[in-house]
Amino acid sequence: MTALRQPDKTAPVITIDGPSGSGKGTISQLVAQKLKFNFLDSGALYRLTALAARKRNTDWADEDAVAKIAEELQVQFETGGEKTVILLDGDDATDAIRKEEMSLGSSKVAAHPKVRAALLNLQKSFQQGPGLVADGRDMGTTVFPDASVKIFLTASAEERAQRRYKQLMEKGESVSLRALLTDIQARDERDSQRAVSPLKPADDALILDSTTLSIVEVLDRVLDYAAQKGITPAG
Ligand code: C5P
């Protein structure tokens, strides 16, 4: 990685953690837009690491080799247009990292402590003015333990599988709902059982169950909670 920006420790951080399919990606982006804050999709960094390893013919199980790849990750997030374009080694990897294969790969590489350590400073460098919304599994517990607002967003595994199924169908990927549910349960298990930075709410997180809530309802609750903590839109 080229030289990283020093984090601005005075910039407020909102962490939104939770399992896959809880809606945190969508919610985090909307919160960032509403507040005019920067946005960190930490899952994308694990997905990019898995993709980079695949491109270099490196086994996801090879912790040292994958950690080296994570340390040297050449990524750019191009925001500004309709959607964020993610470049890996200068090539557009936006769609490639969202494939089911990289969902699996990312959760495998994310279980290695050395890979997590290699991505830590890169994640911290996203803390810049006017503020940051950070989406992931361990944003509130490990990466930004001093965040002013911590949310843990969850939903039942069945509901999360349904949402993912709809998303993939819309993209024209054919998948079985049952297989997705099994994958989600396996991923939850790996993410919450791993020794380093397991998926769990921070002690001071607000837990929000989105199973029966619409996106707008979840967004309103997060923004209300942020406002109670003194965070309002920038500029
Ligand atoms: O959020 P997303 O589904 O894109 O994350 C992909 C994978 O990366 C997750 O299944 C999880 O294993 C891992 N991850 C993580 N810690 C984070 C973000 C993602 O371990 N902060």
Residues whose N, C-alpha, C, O or C-beta is under 5 A from the ligand:
A	BS01	C5P	S20 S42 G43 A44 Y46 S103 S106 S107 A110 D135 G136 R137 D138 D191
